[in-house]
Amino acid sequence: ITIVTGVQTCALPISDMEKILHSEKSCSAQSISDTSGSAQRMRLLAYLHLHGSINTFQAIMFLNILRPGARISELRAQGHGIVTHLGTLKDAQGRDHQKVATYYLSTGPVQKVAS
């Protein structure tokens, strides 16, 4: 699976996606088709722990999360340190989109949005 982000192309091998879905953090019985908020939060958090960051396009395509910003907000409310960076990224068809969120796990104090 490949997604174009900004000037870079990010590739996520299927094996990495399987690791996310079958890791202990994501509860091995969980399916990508589970659209409950708790299942989406678990997939998102597992992905962030594995890769360090995720953007809106990746969350929609790889994790089946339609509104990643909502799930990020809920994870923050649970005490997870997540930083948001807004930037211009290209979609899979090569079209530029402005102010697309990329989310990063943080170990220090978190500021809400970095630009």
TIDREN-62790 format. One line per field, with one value per atom (N, C-alpha, C): residue in one letter; x, y, z. Coordinates in steps of 0.1 Angstrom, whole numbers. Layout:
N
res [a / ...];
east [X / ...];
north [Y / ...];
up [Z / ...];
END
This chain:
115
res [i / i / i / t / t / t / i / i / i / v / v / v / t / t / t / g / g / g / v / v / v / q / q / q / t / t / t / c / c / c / a / a / a / l / l / l / p / p / p / i / i / i / s / s / s / d / d / d / m / m / m / e / e / e / k / k / k / i / i / i / l / l / l / h / h / h / s / s / s / e / e / e / k / k / k / s / s / s / c / c / c / s / s / s / a / a / a / q / q / q / s / s / s / i / i / i / s / s / s / d / d / d / t / t / t / s / s / s / g / g / g / s / s / s / a / a / a / q / q / q / r / r / r / m / m / m / r / r / r / l / l / l / l / l / l / a / a / a / y / y / y / l / l / l / h / h / h / l / l / l / h / h / h / g / g / g / s / s / s / i / i / i / n / n / n / t / t / t / f / f / f / q / q / q / a / a / a / i / i / i / m / m / m / f / f / f / l / l / l / n / n / n / i / i / i / l / l / l / r / r / r / p / p / p / g / g / g / a / a / a / r / r / r / i / i / i / s / s / s / e / e / e / l / l / l / r / r / r / a / a / a / q / q / q / g / g / g / h / h / h / g / g / g / i / i / i / v / v / v / t / t / t / h / h / h / l / l / l / g / g / g / t / t / t / l / l / l / k / k / k / d / d / d / a / a / a / q / q / q / g / g / g / r / r / r / d / d / d / h / h / h / q / q / q / k / k / k / v / v / v / a / a / a / t / t / t / y / y / y / y / y / y / l / l / l / s / s / s / t / t / t / g / g / g / p / p / p / v / v / v / q / q / q / k / k / k / v / v / v / a / a / a / s / s / s];
east [9 / 0 / 9 / 7 / 15 / 6 / 10 / 2 / 12 / 8 / 17 / 14 / 24 / 22 / 32 / 27 / 36 / 45 / 58 / 68 / 72 / 69 / 73 / 62 / 66 / 57 / 59 / 49 / 50 / 44 / 52 / 47 / 45 / 34 / 31 / 29 / 39 / 38 / 26 / 19 / 8 / 12 / 24 / 28 / 28 / 31 / 30 / 16 / 7 / -7 / -12 / -8 / -12 / -6 / 6 / 12 / 3 / -2 / -11 / -24 / -30 / -43 / -42 / -30 / -29 / -20 / -16 / -7 / -15 / -8 / -15 / -23 / -17 / -23 / -37 / -38 / -50 / -60 / -57 / -66 / -67 / -60 / -59 / -73 / -84 / -97 / -103 / -97 / -103 / -102 / -111 / -111 / -111 / -105 / -104 / -119 / -128 / -142 / -150 / -144 / -151 / -150 / -161 / -162 / -166 / -166 / -169 / -158 / -161 / -151 / -140 / -143 / -132 / -122 / -128 / -119 / -111 / -116 / -109 / -98 / -101 / -90 / -79 / -82 / -72 / -63 / -69 / -61 / -52 / -58 / -50 / -39 / -41 / -30 / -20 / -24 / -14 / -5 / -11 / -4 / 6 / 2 / 11 / 22 / 20 / 31 / 40 / 35 / 44 / 52 / 45 / 51 / 55 / 49 / 53 / 44 / 38 / 29 / 19 / 9 / -1 / -8 / -11 / -19 / -33 / -41 / -55 / -58 / -51 / -52 / -49 / -38 / -34 / -45 / -50 / -60 / -72 / -76 / -88 / -85 / -74 / -71 / -67 / -58 / -52 / -60 / -66 / -72 / -88 / -94 / -108 / -114 / -108 / -112 / -117 / -130 / -135 / -132 / -132 / -130 / -118 / -106 / -95 / -93 / -97 / -96 / -104 / -116 / -125 / -118 / -112 / -106 / -93 / -86 / -74 / -79 / -90 / -95 / -99 / -105 / -108 / -96 / -86 / -73 / -67 / -67 / -61 / -69 / -82 / -90 / -87 / -82 / -78 / -64 / -57 / -44 / -32 / -35 / -24 / -18 / -5 / 1 / 3 / -6 / -5 / -5 / 5 / 7 / 2 / -5 / -10 / -1 / 3 / 9 / 1 / -3 / -11 / -1 / -3 / 5 / -2 / 5 / 0 / 5 / -5 / -1 / -8 / -3 / -9 / -17 / -29 / -36 / -31 / -38 / -33 / -33 / -41 / -42 / -33 / -25 / -15 / -20 / -32 / -38 / -34 / -30 / -26 / -38 / -37 / -47 / -40 / -45 / -39 / -45 / -37 / -41 / -46 / -38 / -41 / -33 / -40 / -34 / -25 / -13 / -4 / -3 / -5 / -5 / 7 / 14 / 26 / 24 / 29 / 30 / 40 / 38 / 47 / 51 / 63 / 67 / 68 / 68 / 69 / 56 / 56 / 44 / 38 / 25 / 19 / 13 / 16 / 9 / -2 / -13 / -25 / -22 / -18 / -15 / -2 / 6 / 19 / 17 / 22 / 21 / 34];
north [-12 / 0 / 12 / 22 / 34 / 46 / 56 / 69 / 80 / 90 / 101 / 112 / 117 / 127 / 138 / 150 / 161 / 158 / 160 / 157 / 142 / 136 / 122 / 112 / 100 / 89 / 79 / 76 / 68 / 54 / 44 / 30 / 23 / 16 / 8 / -7 / -15 / -29 / -36 / -44 / -52 / -58 / -64 / -70 / -61 / -48 / -38 / -36 / -36 / -34 / -46 / -58 / -70 / -70 / -64 / -63 / -54 / -43 / -34 / -41 / -48 / -54 / -66 / -72 / -84 / -83 / -70 / -68 / -68 / -70 / -71 / -58 / -46 / -34 / -32 / -39 / -37 / -49 / -58 / -69 / -78 / -89 / -97 / -101 / -101 / -104 / -93 / -81 / -69 / -69 / -64 / -64 / -50 / -48 / -35 / -30 / -39 / -35 / -31 / -32 / -28 / -12 / -6 / 9 / 15 / 8 / 14 / 24 / 34 / 44 / 37 / 28 / 22 / 14 / 7 / -1 / 8 / 19 / 29 / 35 / 39 / 44 / 34 / 22 / 11 / 10 / 10 / 9 / 21 / 33 / 45 / 46 / 42 / 43 / 32 / 20 / 10 / 14 / 21 / 26 / 37 / 46 / 56 / 50 / 40 / 34 / 27 / 21 / 14 / 23 / 34 / 43 / 57 / 61 / 74 / 85 / 84 / 94 / 88 / 96 / 92 / 104 / 105 / 116 / 112 / 122 / 120 / 110 / 111 / 102 / 87 / 85 / 72 / 66 / 74 / 69 / 64 / 72 / 68 / 55 / 55 / 44 / 31 / 32 / 20 / 15 / 24 / 20 / 21 / 25 / 26 / 35 / 47 / 57 / 69 / 71 / 82 / 96 / 98 / 111 / 109 / 109 / 107 / 118 / 130 / 141 / 139 / 133 / 130 / 119 / 109 / 98 / 104 / 113 / 119 / 127 / 135 / 142 / 133 / 122 / 113 / 107 / 104 / 98 / 109 / 121 / 132 / 133 / 132 / 132 / 121 / 110 / 98 / 100 / 111 / 114 / 111 / 107 / 104 / 118 / 119 / 131 / 130 / 137 / 137 / 151 / 153 / 167 / 166 / 177 / 178 / 188 / 185 / 194 / 195 / 207 / 209 / 213 / 206 / 209 / 205 / 208 / 205 / 191 / 182 / 168 / 165 / 156 / 151 / 138 / 137 / 125 / 115 / 103 / 92 / 96 / 105 / 110 / 121 / 125 / 136 / 150 / 152 / 165 / 170 / 183 / 190 / 193 / 190 / 194 / 202 / 214 / 222 / 219 / 221 / 220 / 205 / 196 / 182 / 179 / 172 / 169 / 157 / 158 / 147 / 147 / 135 / 134 / 126 / 131 / 125 / 122 / 111 / 108 / 117 / 122 / 131 / 125 / 127 / 122 / 134 / 146 / 158 / 166 / 178 / 186 / 188 / 188 / 188 / 202 / 207 / 219 / 214 / 221 / 216 / 214 / 225 / 224 / 231 / 224 / 230 / 232 / 243 / 246 / 248];
up [0 / 0 / 0 / -9 / -10 / -10 / -2 / -2 / -4 / -12 / -15 / -4 / 3 / 13 / 11 / 7 / 4 / -7 / -5 / -15 / -14 / -3 / 0 / -4 / -7 / -8 / 3 / 11 / 22 / 18 / 20 / 17 / 30 / 31 / 43 / 38 / 40 / 36 / 43 / 36 / 41 / 54 / 55 / 68 / 80 / 78 / 89 / 93 / 83 / 86 / 94 / 90 / 98 / 112 / 114 / 127 / 136 / 130 / 137 / 142 / 132 / 135 / 144 / 145 / 153 / 165 / 167 / 179 / 192 / 203 / 216 / 218 / 214 / 217 / 209 / 198 / 191 / 193 / 202 / 205 / 193 / 192 / 180 / 174 / 182 / 176 / 168 / 170 / 164 / 149 / 142 / 127 / 122 / 111 / 104 / 101 / 100 / 97 / 109 / 121 / 133 / 133 / 132 / 131 / 144 / 155 / 168 / 172 / 179 / 183 / 191 / 200 / 208 / 199 / 189 / 180 / 171 / 167 / 159 / 167 / 180 / 189 / 191 / 193 / 195 / 182 / 171 / 158 / 156 / 159 / 157 / 167 / 179 / 189 / 186 / 182 / 178 / 167 / 157 / 145 / 150 / 158 / 163 / 171 / 179 / 186 / 177 / 166 / 157 / 147 / 143 / 133 / 137 / 149 / 154 / 149 / 137 / 131 / 121 / 119 / 109 / 104 / 91 / 86 / 83 / 80 / 78 / 67 / 56 / 45 / 49 / 56 / 60 / 70 / 79 / 89 / 82 / 71 / 64 / 56 / 48 / 39 / 46 / 56 / 62 / 74 / 82 / 94 / 94 / 83 / 82 / 93 / 94 / 104 / 96 / 95 / 87 / 92 / 106 / 112 / 122 / 117 / 126 / 136 / 133 / 143 / 155 / 153 / 165 / 173 / 167 / 175 / 182 / 176 / 182 / 194 / 193 / 204 / 216 / 213 / 223 / 230 / 222 / 228 / 237 / 232 / 241 / 254 / 253 / 266 / 275 / 270 / 278 / 283 / 279 / 285 / 276 / 263 / 254 / 248 / 248 / 243 / 227 / 220 / 206 / 201 / 192 / 186 / 172 / 167 / 154 / 146 / 134 / 125 / 112 / 108 / 96 / 84 / 73 / 62 / 49 / 38 / 24 / 20 / 17 / 13 / 0 / -7 / -19 / -16 / -23 / -22 / -31 / -32 / -40 / -55 / -59 / -73 / -76 / -66 / -68 / -66 / -61 / -59 / -45 / -45 / -33 / -24 / -11 / -1 / 10 / 13 / 23 / 37 / 47 / 61 / 64 / 59 / 63 / 75 / 85 / 98 / 97 / 103 / 106 / 121 / 127 / 142 / 146 / 157 / 162 / 177 / 182 / 196 / 202 / 214 / 221 / 235 / 239 / 252 / 262 / 256 / 264 / 265 / 270 / 270 / 256 / 254 / 241 / 239 / 227 / 222 / 212 / 212 / 204 / 190 / 183 / 168 / 165 / 158 / 153 / 138 / 133 / 118 / 112];
END
